[in-house]
Amino acid sequence: MALKTRARRAALALGAVAIGAAALTATGGATGPRSLSPAELLQDMTLEEKVGQLFVTYAYGPTANSAHPKNREEFGVDTPAQVVQKYHLGGIIHFTWTDSLHTPKQIAELSNGLQDAAINSGAKVPLLISTDQEQGQVTRIPEPATQFPGNMALGAGRSAEDADRAAAITGQELRAMGLNQNFAPSGDVNVNPANPVIGVRSFSSDPALAAQLTAAQIHGYEDSAKPAEGVSASVKHFPGHGDTHQDSHTDLPVIEHDRQQWEQVDAPPFREAIAAGTDMVMSAHIVMPKLDDSGEPATLSPRVLTGMLREELGYQGVIVTDSLKMDGVRQKHPDAEIPVLALQAGADMLLMPFNLQLAIDSVVDAVHTGRLTEQRIDQSVTRILNLKASRGVLADPFVDVSEVDKIVGVPEHLAEAQRITDRTTTVLRNDGVLPLKPPATMFVTGAGNKATASLAEQIRARGPQTSALATGLQPTPEQIDQAVEQARRNDVTVVLTNAAWNPDNATQLDLLRALQQTGEPVVAVAVREPYDAAHVDLPAWVATYSDKAVAMESLTKVLFGEIAPVGKLPVSVPDPNQPGVDKYPFGHGLGWGRP
């Protein structure tokens, strides 16, 4: 290493120690900006440090210095801080299953500790710290963080302003907890009702509506606040995961869209996201053989990532892979090959490789053997460093833990979440049942322990004596009998369905039919995809697209006529008995006094 580089690195190390000490002894914020530009940082890095910047992984433990046996098992060290230091990581991703997400202050302290580890080791570069806080079905950080009902609910609300606001609040709360990156939103256009992995994570089956709301959320995450108050967005899953009947976590889906179909259906949200300035695009582990006949998943396809995304759509930001642990990307190649192929295809950041040490070694070896050039590595590292600089991460990666409770889950955010959710509830069918005149007794049953309890609590607060029985995704005959018995003893029954359209959950439909045969008033509510409503004709069907407490509150308001339902279907609901015919068309939604 040149003497100039060594001197600069020594100076940087002293600065990093000072910043780290400030972070731990004061409020969790650095005392001043970093002194080196992305170009200077890159110049100082060894090849191993550059390669480390390409990787994002998780680590186990609630604090940076918590010893956890899974860290030793997977990474050969004991603590999250040591994982960061050993591998010179570009980023860390938090999950509940890694014991990383407990309370807002704990998350902030963990994030600060990891940043301190990063700037006191290796290249002294702060981390991108991320999670998947899509909201709705995919929500990693629970209450007291503000909860929203998710993308399909926002599609039902038809408001770009509300989508923007939901993302802005989510982003501000994430940043307050030390996360500077969110792997959201999903730009996938859910045109396949049997899609097992996207569903309510999509805004709509309509490309124009999905594109509008995708762009709005990009703006909300990235541009509705100062760079140090928002987060990087990552639109996903390019080139589009909306028309599959397989889950890329367990299979390699094949989507038979030709070029025209892709342009018309899948591409619009990604075009709009790029125009809105998305910091990142996440690749999908899917095959589109009519766009790339190589048979490679998009994550490993030069035709898709470089040809379509870089050259045709003109995207110049960071391309991140979906998790490299997923079976969809691991079916054709050994784990040592996958990160090299992803970089050759055009990816910049490699998310959660199956074996981190093996993945890093394989990329370093690929440079030494000429399969990858160091210039190619530099291109990706430069994009990553520029992103960190633009989001204020290089200048000050720390957060003030004392400020967390002033931002996360504050009353004004909760009120906004409720206002937005109130505009999403959609009445699909109403044969004179709704709004309810408050009955003496009500019964809540169906899918979801938390959802049934939350709804029962909301109803009970309005007067009716209310009981609840959760019957799960696959109710047993005994549970169905119990529900029928209780329904007969109550004036009105509300039954929640969750993916009852899926054949695996067919006994939910048995529950609906059994309740229907009691002759008592029954209101059915689809708390995930609205496709459930086409399978059993009950006198009242409502779609909430979410089982979150905020959605159950909005539902209760609609049930009792406190608010008029204004949500409109963001997808078509096909009739399972008449192929090509919609039971409830796109845009359908009933209101009080509106047919």
C-alpha positions in Angstrom: 0.0 0.0 0.0 1.3 3.5 -0.8 2.6 5.7 2.0 0.0 8.3 1.0 -2.8 5.8 1.4 -1.5 4.6 4.8 -1.3 8.1 6.1 -4.8 8.9 5.0 -6.1 5.7 6.5 -4.4 6.4 9.8 -6.0 9.9 9.9 -9.3 8.4 9.0 -9.0 5.8 11.8 -8.4 8.5 14.4 -11.4 10.4 13.1 -13.5 7.3 13.2 -12.5 6.6 16.8 -13.5 10.1 17.8 -16.9 9.8 16.0 -17.5 6.4 17.5 -16.8 7.7 21.0 -19.1 10.6 20.5 -21.8 8.2 19.4 -21.5 6.1 22.5 -21.1 8.7 25.1 -23.3 11.5 23.9 -26.7 11.3 22.2 -25.9 8.7 19.5 -25.0 11.3 16.9 -21.6 12.0 15.4 -19.9 15.4 16.1 -19.1 16.3 12.5 -19.2 15.1 8.9 -16.9 12.6 7.5 -13.9 14.2 5.7 -13.5 11.8 2.7 -15.4 11.8 -0.5 -16.7 8.5 -2.0 -13.8 8.7 -4.5 -11.3 9.1 -1.7 -12.8 6.2 0.3 -12.7 4.0 -2.7 -9.0 4.9 -3.4 -8.2 3.8 0.2 -9.9 0.4 0.1 -8.3 -3.0 -0.3 -9.9 -5.4 -2.7 -11.4 -7.4 0.2 -12.9 -4.2 1.7 -14.4 -3.3 -1.6 -15.9 -6.7 -2.0 -17.3 -6.4 1.6 -19.2 -3.3 0.6 -21.2 -5.3 -2.0 -22.7 -7.5 0.7 -25.8 -7.1 2.9 -26.5 -9.7 5.6 -28.2 -10.1 8.9 -26.6 -10.7 12.3 -28.2 -12.2 15.4 -28.7 -10.2 18.6 -30.5 -7.3 20.2 -27.4 -5.2 20.7 -24.2 -4.8 18.7 -22.2 -6.6 21.4 -24.7 -9.4 22.2 -23.1 -12.8 21.9 -25.4 -15.2 20.0 -24.7 -18.8 19.1 -26.1 -18.4 15.6 -23.4 -15.8 14.8 -20.7 -18.3 15.7 -22.5 -21.0 13.7 -23.0 -18.9 10.5 -20.2 -16.3 10.6 -17.5 -17.7 12.9 -17.8 -14.8 15.4 -20.0 -14.1 18.4 -21.6 -10.6 18.1 -23.2 -8.5 15.4 -20.4 -5.9 15.7 -17.9 -8.6 15.0 -19.8 -9.7 11.9 -19.6 -6.2 10.6 -15.9 -5.9 11.3 -14.9 -9.3 10.0 -16.5 -8.9 6.6 -16.3 -5.1 6.0 -20.0 -5.2 5.2 -21.8 -2.6 3.1 -25.1 -3.2 4.9 -27.0 -5.0 7.6 -30.6 -6.1 7.4 -32.8 -6.4 10.5 -35.5 -9.1 11.1 -37.5 -10.3 14.1 -36.1 -13.8 13.7 -32.6 -12.5 14.2 -33.6 -11.1 17.6 -32.9 -7.6 16.2 -36.3 -5.9 16.4 -37.8 -5.4 19.9 -38.4 -1.7 20.7 -37.7 1.5 18.8 -35.0 2.6 21.3 -33.4 -0.9 21.2 -33.3 -0.8 17.4 -31.8 2.7 17.5 -29.1 1.6 20.0 -28.4 -1.6 17.9 -28.1 0.5 14.8 -25.7 3.0 16.4 -23.6 0.1 17.8 -23.3 -1.4 14.3 -22.3 1.9 12.8 -19.7 2.3 15.4 -18.3 -1.1 14.6 -18.2 -0.2 10.9 -16.4 3.1 11.2 -13.8 1.6 13.6 -12.8 -1.2 11.3 -11.6 -1.9 7.8 -12.4 0.9 5.4 -14.2 2.9 8.1 -17.3 3.2 5.9 -20.8 3.5 7.6 -23.4 0.9 6.9 -26.7 0.9 5.0 -29.1 -0.5 7.6 -32.3 -1.9 6.2 -35.4 -4.0 6.6 -38.6 -4.8 4.6 -41.1 -2.4 6.1 -43.5 -2.6 3.2 -46.4 -2.3 5.7 -49.4 -4.6 5.6 -48.6 -8.2 5.1 -44.8 -7.6 5.2 -44.2 -5.5 8.3 -41.0 -6.3 10.2 -41.2 -3.6 12.9 -44.5 -3.9 14.9 -46.2 -1.4 17.2 -45.5 1.1 18.6 -44.1 2.0 15.2 -47.0 3.4 13.0 -48.8 0.6 11.1 -50.4 1.0 7.7 -52.6 -1.5 5.9 -50.2 -2.1 2.9 -50.1 -1.5 -0.8 -53.3 -3.0 -2.1 -55.3 -1.1 0.5 -53.6 2.1 -0.7 -54.6 1.0 -4.2 -58.2 0.8 -3.0 -57.9 4.3 -1.6 -56.8 5.7 -5.0 -54.8 8.6 -3.5 -51.2 9.3 -4.5 -51.1 11.8 -1.7 -52.0 9.2 0.9 -49.4 6.7 -0.5 -46.8 9.4 -0.4 -47.7 10.3 3.2 -47.7 6.7 4.4 -44.2 6.2 3.0 -43.0 9.5 4.4 -44.1 8.5 7.9 -42.7 5.0 7.6 -39.4 6.4 6.4 -39.1 9.0 9.1 -39.7 6.4 11.8 -37.2 4.0 10.3 -34.6 6.7 10.1 -35.2 7.7 13.7 -34.4 4.0 14.6 -31.2 4.1 12.7 -32.4 2.4 9.5 -31.5 4.4 6.4 -32.8 2.0 3.7 -36.2 0.2 3.2 -36.7 -2.6 0.7 -40.0 -1.2 -0.5 -42.2 -0.6 -2.3 -43.3 -3.5 -4.4 -43.9 -2.3 -8.0 -45.2 -5.7 -9.1 -48.6 -5.6 -11.0 -50.6 -8.4 -9.5 -52.5 -9.6 -12.6 -52.6 -13.2 -11.4 -55.1 -13.8 -8.6 -53.4 -17.1 -7.7 -50.0 -15.3 -7.1 -48.8 -16.9 -3.8 -46.1 -14.4 -3.0 -47.2 -10.9 -4.1 -51.0 -10.5 -3.7 -51.7 -7.6 -1.3 -48.1 -6.5 -1.5 -49.0 -5.1 -5.0 -50.9 -1.8 -5.3 -53.1 -3.0 -8.2 -53.6 -5.2 -11.2 -53.8 -2.0 -13.2 -50.4 -0.9 -14.4 -51.2 2.8 -14.4 -52.5 2.8 -10.9 -49.6 0.7 -9.7 -47.1 3.0 -11.4 -48.7 6.1 -9.9 -48.6 4.8 -6.3 -45.2 3.3 -6.7 -43.8 6.7 -7.7 -45.7 8.4 -4.9 -44.1 6.1 -2.3 -40.6 6.5 -3.8 -41.1 10.3 -3.2 -42.5 9.7 0.3 -39.5 7.6 1.4 -36.8 9.6 -0.2 -37.9 13.2 -0.9 -40.5 14.3 1.6 -37.9 15.1 4.2 -34.3 16.1 4.5 -31.9 13.4 3.3 -31.0 12.6 6.9 -34.6 12.2 7.8 -35.8 9.9 4.9 -34.6 6.5 3.7 -33.5 5.0 0.5 -36.3 3.2 -1.3 -35.9 0.0 -3.3 -38.6 -0.7 -5.9 -39.0 -4.4 -6.5 -39.1 -7.1 -8.0 -37.6 -6.2 -11.4 -38.6 -7.1 -14.2 -42.0 -7.9 -12.5 -43.3 -10.6 -10.2 -47.0 -10.0 -10.6 -48.0 -12.9 -12.9 -46.7 -16.0 -11.2 -48.4 -19.0 -9.5 -45.1 -19.9 -7.8 -43.2 -18.4 -4.9 -39.6 -17.6 -5.7 -38.7 -18.4 -2.0 -39.2 -22.1 -2.8 -39.4 -22.3 -6.7 -38.1 -20.6 -9.8 -41.2 -19.1 -11.3 -41.5 -18.8 -15.1 -43.5 -15.9 -16.5 -44.5 -16.2 -20.1 -44.9 -12.5 -20.8 -43.7 -11.4 -24.2 -42.1 -8.0 -24.9 -45.4 -6.2 -25.5 -47.0 -7.7 -22.4 -44.0 -6.7 -20.3 -44.0 -3.1 -21.7 -47.7 -2.8 -21.1 -48.1 -4.6 -17.7 -44.8 -5.0 -15.8 -42.7 -2.1 -16.9 -44.8 1.0 -16.0 -44.2 1.0 -12.2 -40.4 0.5 -12.7 -40.3 3.3 -15.3 -42.1 5.7 -13.0 -40.0 4.6 -10.0 -36.8 5.4 -12.0 -38.3 8.7 -13.1 -39.1 9.5 -9.4 -35.4 8.8 -8.5 -35.5 5.5 -6.7 -32.2 4.9 -5.0 -32.3 1.2 -5.6 -34.0 -1.5 -7.8 -34.3 -5.0 -6.5 -34.1 -7.9 -8.9 -36.5 -10.9 -9.0 -35.6 -14.6 -9.0 -37.9 -15.3 -11.9 -37.4 -16.4 -15.5 -39.0 -14.5 -18.4 -38.0 -16.8 -21.3 -39.6 -14.6 -24.0 -37.4 -11.7 -22.8 -34.2 -13.7 -22.1 -34.0 -17.2 -23.5 -30.9 -18.1 -21.4 -33.1 -19.7 -18.8 -31.3 -17.7 -16.0 -33.3 -16.0 -13.3 -33.4 -12.2 -13.7 -31.0 -11.8 -10.8 -28.3 -13.6 -12.9 -29.3 -12.3 -16.3 -27.1 -9.7 -18.1 -29.9 -9.3 -20.6 -32.4 -8.3 -17.9 -30.2 -6.3 -15.4 -27.8 -4.7 -17.9 -29.7 -4.8 -21.1 -33.2 -3.9 -20.0 -32.7 -2.1 -16.7 -29.5 -0.2 -17.3 -29.5 0.3 -21.1 -33.1 0.4 -22.0 -34.7 2.0 -18.9 -31.6 4.2 -18.3 -31.3 3.3 -14.6 -27.9 4.4 -13.1 -28.5 3.7 -9.4 -27.8 0.7 -7.2 -29.2 -2.7 -8.3 -29.7 -5.0 -5.3 -30.5 -8.7 -5.6 -33.4 -10.3 -3.7 -32.1 -12.7 -1.0 -29.6 -15.1 -2.4 -30.8 -17.6 0.2 -34.0 -18.1 -1.8 -34.5 -21.3 -3.7 -35.5 -19.4 -6.8 -31.9 -18.3 -7.4 -30.1 -21.4 -6.1 -31.6 -24.1 -8.4 -29.2 -23.9 -11.3 -25.8 -23.0 -9.8 -23.7 -23.7 -6.7 -23.6 -21.1 -4.0 -20.1 -20.0 -4.9 -21.1 -19.1 -8.4 -24.2 -17.1 -7.7 -22.6 -13.9 -6.4 -20.2 -13.8 -9.3 -22.9 -14.4 -11.8 -25.0 -11.7 -10.2 -22.2 -9.2 -10.5 -21.5 -10.2 -14.1 -25.2 -9.7 -14.8 -25.1 -6.1 -13.5 -26.0 -6.3 -9.8 -24.3 -4.0 -7.3 -25.4 -5.2 -3.9 -25.8 -8.9 -3.0 -28.4 -9.6 -0.3 -28.1 -12.4 2.2 -25.9 -15.0 0.4 -26.4 -18.5 1.6 -22.8 -18.7 2.9 -21.3 -15.2 3.4 -17.7 -16.3 3.7 -18.0 -18.5 0.6 -19.7 -15.7 -1.3 -17.0 -13.1 -0.5 -14.2 -15.5 -1.2 -15.7 -16.4 -4.6 -15.9 -12.8 -5.7 -12.3 -12.1 -4.6 -11.2 -15.2 -6.4 -13.1 -14.2 -9.5 -11.1 -10.9 -9.6 -7.8 -12.7 -9.1 -8.7 -15.2 -12.0 -10.0 -12.5 -14.3 -13.6 -13.5 -14.4 -14.4 -10.1 -12.8 -12.2 -7.0 -13.1 -11.4 -4.8 -10.1 -12.8 -1.9 -12.3 -16.1 -3.7 -12.3 -16.1 -4.0 -8.5 -15.2 -0.3 -8.3 -18.2 0.6 -10.4 -20.6 -1.0 -7.9 -18.7 0.2 -4.8 -18.8 3.8 -6.3 -22.6 3.5 -6.7 -23.0 2.3 -3.1 -20.7 5.0 -1.7 -22.5 7.7 -3.7 -25.8 6.4 -2.3 -24.5 6.5 1.2 -23.2 10.1 0.7 -26.5 11.3 -0.8 -28.5 10.0 2.2 -26.2 11.6 4.7 -24.9 8.2 5.9 -21.2 9.1 5.3 -21.6 12.5 7.0 -23.3 11.1 10.1 -24.6 7.6 10.4 -25.8 7.8 14.0 -29.2 8.7 15.4 -30.1 10.4 18.7 -31.7 7.7 20.8 -33.3 10.4 23.0 -35.4 11.6 20.0 -36.8 8.2 19.1 -40.0 8.5 21.2 -40.7 11.9 19.7 -40.9 10.4 16.2 -41.9 6.8 16.3 -45.6 6.1 16.8 -46.5 9.6 17.8 -50.2 10.6 17.9 -50.1 12.6 14.7 -48.6 9.7 12.8 -51.2 7.3 14.2 -54.0 9.7 13.3 -52.7 10.0 9.8 -52.5 6.2 9.5 -56.1 5.9 10.6 -57.3 8.6 8.3 -55.6 7.0 5.3 -56.9 3.5 6.2 -60.5 4.8 6.6 -60.4 5.6 2.9 -59.5 2.1 1.9 -62.3 -0.2 3.2 -64.3 -1.6 0.3 -67.8 -2.9 0.4 -68.2 -5.5 -2.3 -71.7 -6.8 -1.6 -74.5 -5.5 0.6 -78.0 -7.0 0.5 -79.4 -4.5 3.0 -77.2 -5.7 5.9 -75.0 -2.7 6.3 -74.7 -0.4 8.1 -75.6 -2.3 11.2 -78.1 -1.1 13.7 -76.2 -1.8 16.9 -77.3 -5.3 17.9 -77.3 -6.6 21.4 -74.8 -9.4 20.7 -72.2 -10.0 18.0 -69.8 -12.8 17.3 -66.4 -12.4 15.5 -64.7 -15.5 14.1 -62.4 -16.6 11.3 -58.7 -16.2 10.5 -56.3 -14.5 12.8 -55.9 -14.5 16.5 -54.9 -10.8 16.7 -57.4 -9.7 14.0 -60.5 -11.4 15.6 -59.5 -10.1 19.0 -58.9 -6.6 17.7 -62.2 -6.4 15.8 -64.1 -7.8 18.8 -62.5 -5.2 21.0 -63.5 -2.4 18.6 -67.1 -3.7 18.4 -67.4 -4.2 22.1 -66.3 -0.6 22.7 -69.4 0.5 20.7 -71.9 -1.3 22.9 -72.7 -4.8 21.7 -71.8 -7.8 23.9 -69.1 -9.4 21.7 -67.4 -12.8 21.7 -64.6 -14.0 19.5 -63.3 -17.4 18.2 -60.3 -17.6 16.0 -60.4 -20.6 13.6 -57.2 -20.0 11.7 -56.3 -20.4 8.0 -57.5 -24.0 7.9 -60.4 -24.4 10.4 -61.1 -28.0 11.5 -64.6 -29.5 11.5 -64.6 -29.1 15.3 -63.8 -25.4 15.0 -66.5 -24.9 12.4 -69.0 -26.6 14.7 -68.0 -24.3 17.5 -68.3 -21.2 15.3 -71.8 -22.3 14.1 -73.0 -22.9 17.7 -71.8 -19.4 18.8 -73.2 -17.8 15.6 -76.7 -19.1 16.4 -76.5 -17.5 19.9 -75.7 -14.0 18.5 -77.6 -11.4 16.6 -74.8 -10.8 14.0 -71.7 -12.7 13.0 -68.6 -11.2 11.4 -66.3 -13.7 9.8 -62.7 -12.9 8.6 -61.2 -14.7 5.7 -57.5 -14.8 4.8 -56.5 -16.2 1.4 -59.6 -18.5 1.4 -59.2 -18.5 -2.4 -56.1 -20.7 -1.9 -57.0 -24.4 -2.2 -54.8 -25.1 0.8 -57.2 -23.0 2.9 -60.4 -24.4 1.4 -61.9 -25.2 4.8 -62.4 -21.5 5.3 -65.0 -21.7 2.6 -66.6 -24.6 4.5 -66.8 -22.2 7.5 -68.5 -19.6 5.4 -71.1 -22.0 4.1 -71.8 -23.4 7.5 -72.4 -19.9 8.9 -74.6 -19.0 6.0 -76.8 -22.0 6.8 -77.5 -20.7 10.3 -80.0 -18.2 8.8 -78.5 -15.5 11.0 -77.0 -12.3 9.6 -73.4 -12.8 8.5 -70.9 -10.2 7.3 -67.8 -11.7 5.6 -64.6 -9.7 5.5 -61.5 -10.5 3.3 -58.6 -9.3 5.4 -56.0 -10.2 2.7 -56.8 -10.5 -1.1 -60.4 -9.7 -2.0 -60.6 -12.8 -4.3 -62.2 -14.7 -1.4 -65.5 -12.9 -2.0 -66.1 -14.7 -5.3 -66.3 -18.2 -3.7 -69.3 -18.0 -1.4 -72.3 -15.7 -1.9 -73.0 -14.1 1.5 -75.3 -11.1 1.9 -72.5 -8.8 2.9 -68.8 -8.9 1.7 -66.2 -6.3 2.7 -62.5 -6.1 1.8 -59.9 -4.5 4.1 -56.7 -5.9 2.4 -55.1 -6.1 5.9 -55.7 -7.6 9.3 -53.8 -4.9 11.2 -55.6 -3.2 14.1 -55.8 0.0 12.1 -57.7 -1.8 9.4 -60.0 -3.4 12.0 -60.8 0.0 13.3 -61.8 1.3 9.9 -63.9 -1.8 9.3 -65.8 -1.3 12.5 -66.5 2.3 11.5 -67.9 1.1 8.2 -70.0 -1.7 9.9 -71.7 0.8 12.1 -72.1 3.5 9.6 -69.7 5.9 11.3 -68.0 6.5 8.0 -69.1 5.7 4.5 -67.0 3.2 2.6 -65.2 4.9 -0.3 -62.6 2.2 -1.2 -62.7 0.8 -4.8 -61.3 -2.5 -5.9 -57.7 -2.1 -7.2 -57.9 -5.5 -8.8 -60.5 -7.5 -10.6 -62.1 -10.4 -8.7 -62.8 -13.3 -11.2 -65.7 -15.6 -10.9 -64.3 -19.1 -10.2 -67.2 -20.7 -12.0 -67.1 -18.6 -15.2 -63.6 -18.3 -16.7 -63.0 -14.9 -18.2 -65.9 -13.3 -16.2 -65.4 -11.0 -13.2 -67.5 -11.4 -10.2 -66.5 -8.0 -9.0 -64.8 -5.8 -11.6 -61.8 -3.5 -11.1 -63.1 -0.2 -9.6 -66.1 -1.8 -7.9 -67.1 -0.5 -4.5 -70.4 0.2 -2.8 -71.3 3.1 -0.6 -74.2 4.1 1.5 -76.8 5.4 -1.0 -74.6 4.4 -3.9 -75.5 1.2 -5.9 
